[in-house]
Amino acid sequence: MENRTSFHIKLEKKGIRALGIAESFHTNLATTRSILTGVVMRSDMIVDGFVFGSTMIRGDDSTSQIISMHQKLQRNDINLLMISGAVISRFNIINIEEVGNSIGLPVISVTFEKSEGLDEPIKRHFPSGWKDKMKAYEKIGNRHEVKLWTGHSVYVRYYGLQLDETKKTLDKFLKQGAVPEPIRLAQLLARASLHSTNG
């Protein structure tokens, strides 16, 4: 994805806020929706907000749902979005450029493993509609490897920032390992929410 837009973000500021978003869903075949959770966290690791949403498994609503989650918060002090993955809920593809333009903030999508791409899996799982899915997948562009201050590497797609700013931002929200704290906490909350609603 060509990063044509740049948002002003003061990375030197101690308390910039990120909205970290992650998901959780049951892997059984009866599952139709995935739980999304969002955590607002300052870069000094203070948490001061939560939001919830959901997406359809194998659907096409992840972009609109994430935009809606940000809107639900009704806050103007969030500086960026940080999302665990750009392809979630079994091929529900997030258009991070659309998200960023809609909410007027930078967006970073973070994944943690190498991948050969999803071309073949998309064709296999969507035999009659794979062309539309493939167009959406191609639109989000390639990932870029970023080495964090901890020595771990992650793979990012980003919009509204440059690559060096993306690395600085991730480092700013990282205490250890490879998972930035807003995403790590959102993942924990998503799993807990899933178990509580199905327990």
C-alpha positions in Angstrom: 0.0 0.0 0.0 1.4 3.4 -1.0 1.4 5.7 2.0 0.3 9.0 0.5 -1.1 10.6 3.6 0.9 11.6 6.7 -0.6 12.6 10.0 1.1 14.7 12.5 2.0 12.8 15.7 4.3 13.9 18.4 6.2 10.7 19.2 8.4 12.5 21.7 5.3 13.2 23.9 5.1 11.0 27.0 1.4 10.3 27.0 0.4 9.7 23.4 -2.6 7.4 23.2 -3.1 4.3 21.0 -6.3 2.4 20.5 -5.2 -1.2 20.3 -7.7 -3.7 18.7 -7.7 -7.5 18.7 -10.1 -10.3 18.3 -11.1 -13.7 19.6 -13.5 -16.4 18.3 -14.3 -20.0 18.7 -12.8 -22.2 16.0 -15.8 -24.6 15.8 -17.8 -24.5 12.6 -20.9 -23.0 14.3 -19.1 -19.7 15.0 -20.5 -16.9 12.9 -19.0 -13.8 14.6 -15.7 -12.8 16.2 -15.5 -10.5 19.2 -13.4 -7.4 18.8 -12.1 -5.5 21.7 -10.3 -2.1 21.9 -8.1 -0.8 24.6 -7.1 2.9 24.9 -3.6 3.1 26.4 -1.1 5.9 26.8 2.5 5.3 26.0 3.3 5.5 29.7 1.2 2.3 29.9 -1.8 3.9 31.6 -5.1 2.4 30.4 -8.0 4.8 30.2 -10.7 3.2 27.9 -12.3 0.1 26.4 -14.6 -0.5 23.5 -16.2 -3.6 22.0 -17.4 -4.7 18.6 -17.7 -7.8 16.4 -17.1 -8.9 12.9 -18.6 -11.7 10.7 -16.5 -14.8 10.2 -15.5 -15.0 6.5 -17.3 -11.6 6.0 -16.4 -8.2 4.7 -17.3 -5.9 7.6 -14.1 -5.6 9.5 -13.2 -2.1 8.1 -16.6 -0.6 9.0 -16.7 -2.3 12.4 -13.3 -0.9 13.4 -14.3 2.6 12.3 -17.5 2.2 14.4 -15.5 1.1 17.4 -13.5 4.3 17.2 -16.6 6.4 16.8 -18.3 4.7 19.8 -15.5 6.1 22.1 -16.3 9.7 21.1 -12.8 10.8 22.0 -10.5 13.3 20.3 -7.4 12.5 22.3 -6.5 9.2 20.6 -3.4 9.6 18.4 -3.3 6.3 16.5 -4.8 2.9 15.9 -2.9 -0.3 16.4 -4.5 -3.5 15.1 -3.5 -7.1 15.5 -3.5 -8.2 11.9 -5.1 -6.9 8.7 -6.8 -10.2 7.8 -8.9 -11.3 10.7 -12.0 -13.5 11.3 -11.1 -16.0 8.7 -10.4 -13.7 5.7 -12.3 -10.6 6.8 -9.9 -8.1 5.4 -9.3 -4.7 7.0 -8.6 -1.8 4.6 -6.3 0.2 6.9 -6.2 3.1 4.4 -10.0 3.5 4.6 -9.9 3.2 8.4 -7.2 5.9 8.6 -8.9 8.3 6.2 -12.3 7.8 7.9 -11.1 8.6 11.5 -8.2 10.9 10.5 -5.6 8.9 12.4 -2.5 6.8 11.6 -3.1 3.1 11.5 -0.6 0.3 12.2 -1.5 -3.4 11.5 0.9 -5.8 13.3 1.5 -9.5 12.7 4.1 -11.7 14.3 4.9 -14.5 11.9 6.3 -14.8 8.5 3.8 -15.8 5.7 4.0 -16.8 2.1 0.8 -14.9 1.4 -2.9 -15.8 1.3 -3.5 -16.2 -2.4 -4.0 -19.9 -2.4 -6.0 -20.1 0.9 -8.4 -17.4 -0.4 -8.9 -19.3 -3.6 -9.5 -22.5 -1.7 -11.9 -21.1 0.9 -13.9 -18.9 -1.5 -14.2 -21.0 -4.7 -17.0 -18.9 -6.2 -16.1 -15.5 -4.8 -12.4 -15.5 -4.5 -11.8 -12.7 -7.1 -13.5 -10.1 -4.8 -11.6 -11.3 -1.8 -8.3 -11.3 -3.7 -8.9 -7.7 -4.8 -9.4 -6.7 -1.2 -6.3 -8.6 -0.2 -4.1 -7.1 -2.9 -5.3 -3.6 -2.0 -3.8 -3.8 1.5 -0.3 -4.3 0.1 2.7 -6.1 1.4 4.0 -6.3 5.0 7.2 -4.8 6.1 9.5 -6.4 8.6 10.4 -4.2 11.6 13.0 -5.1 14.2 11.9 -3.8 17.7 14.2 -2.6 20.5 13.7 -5.9 22.2 15.4 -7.7 19.3 12.2 -9.3 18.1 10.8 -8.7 14.7 7.2 -8.0 13.6 5.5 -7.5 10.3 3.6 -4.3 9.7 1.3 -2.5 7.3 1.0 1.1 8.1 -0.9 4.2 6.9 -0.4 7.8 7.9 3.1 7.3 9.2 6.5 6.6 7.6 8.2 3.2 8.3 10.7 4.8 10.8 7.9 6.4 12.6 6.0 3.1 12.7 9.0 1.5 14.4 9.4 4.3 16.9 5.7 4.1 17.7 5.8 0.3 18.3 8.9 0.6 20.5 7.2 3.3 22.5 4.4 0.9 23.4 6.6 -2.1 24.0 7.6 -3.4 27.4 9.0 -6.8 26.4 8.8 -9.4 23.7 7.2 -8.5 20.4 3.6 -7.6 21.2 2.8 -3.9 21.9 0.9 -3.4 25.1 -2.3 -2.0 23.7 -2.6 -5.1 21.4 -1.5 -7.5 24.2 -4.2 -6.2 26.6 -6.8 -6.1 23.9 -6.0 -9.8 23.1 -6.4 -10.8 26.7 -9.7 -8.9 27.0 -11.0 -10.4 23.8 -10.3 -13.9 25.0 -11.9 -13.2 28.4 -15.0 -11.7 26.8 -15.4 -14.7 24.5 -15.2 -17.1 27.5 -17.6 -15.0 29.6 -20.3 -14.9 26.8 -20.0 -18.7 26.2 -19.5 -19.9 29.7 
